[in-house]
Amino acid sequence: MQQFRATAIDGREVDLSTYAGKVLLIVNVASRCGFTPQYAGLQQLWQDYRERGLVVLGFPCDQFGHQEPGDEAQIHAFCTLDYGVDFPMFAKVEVNGANAHPLWAWLKREKRGLLGTGAIKWNFTKFLVGRDGRVLDRFAPSETPEALRPRIEAALG
């Protein structure tokens, strides 16, 4: 994780090594997706576990059904006003293809999906990264944030 950088939703460059020693839940998100209500569950996880070392990282992505059409200011306003999101959010990224953000290319290599597929299939795919920077698990979009609690608690120790 230490070798990656990303642009925060407010335009700042963030060295992801800032989160070294934390448990990370990294999610590709979208504002107009059937899974968008998961923002509430992600925010709840962040509130419940941040003191123990969990950081939720949201990466908006518009590669699936044009479900994240807005710019960063619009995305930030939506997440804040509609879901009270205050966990770290980043600028829009691609998670598949030649222009995939390096973080997402690495995540996909580390934990393949169902039947060994590498590609992200849809918005709200989630990766759990341990304190040591290793990818512990990959969760399908249909797996709710609430369902991840046992795995998060185990990772937090």
N, C-alpha and C positions, 0 to 999 in steps of 0.2 A: 504493500500500500504506500510505502514511503516515496516511491518514485513518481507518483501521479500528482498532477495539478489540474484544477478545474476552475472555471469562472463561476463565481457566486451569482445569484440572481440579481444582485445590485451592481454587478460589473467588476467586483474585486477579484483578483487572482488568489486562489487558495491552494496552498501546498497541503495535500491531504495527509502528510506526515503529522500535521497538527493533531490528528485524531489517533496517533500511535498510542497503544495501551488501552484503547476503548473498544467496546464491542459495537460493530457497525451494522445497521440494517440499511442496505442500499437499494433504492426502489426507483424504477422508471415510472413516472407519473404522467397523467394527462387530465385535463379539466373537463373534457366532454366524453368521458368513457363510462360504460356501465359500472366499472369498478371505482369510479371517482369517489363515491362515499367512503371508500377505505381511507381517505385522508383523515377522517375522524378517528378511526382506529389507530392509524400511525401516530397521530398527535397524542392519543391516549397512552400508547406505548412510551413515547418520548417523555411525557409527563410522569408516568409511573416509574420509569427505570433510569432516567438520566442521572439521578444522584448516585446510582450504582455503576454508572459508566457506559450506558447505552447512548449512542448517537444515531438518529435517523437521518439519512441523507436522501433528499428528493431530487431526482434528475428528470425534468420535463422532457418529453419526447413526442415528436409529431410524425413518427414513422408508421403508425397504425391507424388507418382510417381517418387521417387528418383530425385527430381528436385533441390536439394541442395547437390550435391555430394562432393563438395570441403571442404577443411579444412578452419579454420578461416582466415588464411593468404590469401588464394585464394579468399574467399568471400569478404574480406576487399578490396583487389586489384580490384576485379570486380566492386564492388559498387562505389569505389572512381574513377576509371578510366572511367567506362562506364556511370555513372550517377552523378558524382560529390557529392556523398553522404558524408555529414559531420555531420548528426544527430547521436546520440548515437546508436551504433550497439553492439550486444551481441553475445556470443558464441552460437553455435547451441544448440537448445533445442527440446524436444518432447513436443507437445501440447495436445496430446491424450494418453490414455492408462495409465498403472500402473506407467510408468516412466515420466509422464507429469511433467513439471516444476511446482512447487507450485504456482507461479504467474498465470500460465495459467489454472491450476485447479481452482483457485479462480475466475478468470475472467469468466470462463464458468459457474460456480455456480451462479455468480452475474447477468449475462445476458445470458439467453438461446437464442438459435438461432430460426430459422423459425420452426414453429410447435412445439416449446418447446424443441427442441433437444439441448443437451448440447455439444456434440462433435463438434470440429472444422471440417468443411467439406473440406477445401482446403486452399492453400497458400493465403496470403493477406487478411485474415479475420482481421478486425480492431475493436478495442475497444477504446471508448472515456471515459476517467476518469476525473472527475471534480477536481477542486482545493481542495475539501474536501475529496478526496480519494474514492468517490463513483463512481461506473461504471454507466455512463450516457446512453451509447448506444453501440450496437454491429452492425457492418456493414459487409455485405457479400463481398466476394472477388470481385464480379462484380461491386460493388459501387466504383466509382473512387475517388481518393483523392479530386479532384475538387468539386465533389458533396457533400462533407462533410463540405465545408466552412460555410454554415449557422449554422450548429450544433456547429462547432468549435467557431465561432464568438459568439454564444449565451453562450457557456461555458466560454469563456474568459471575458464576461461581458462588 
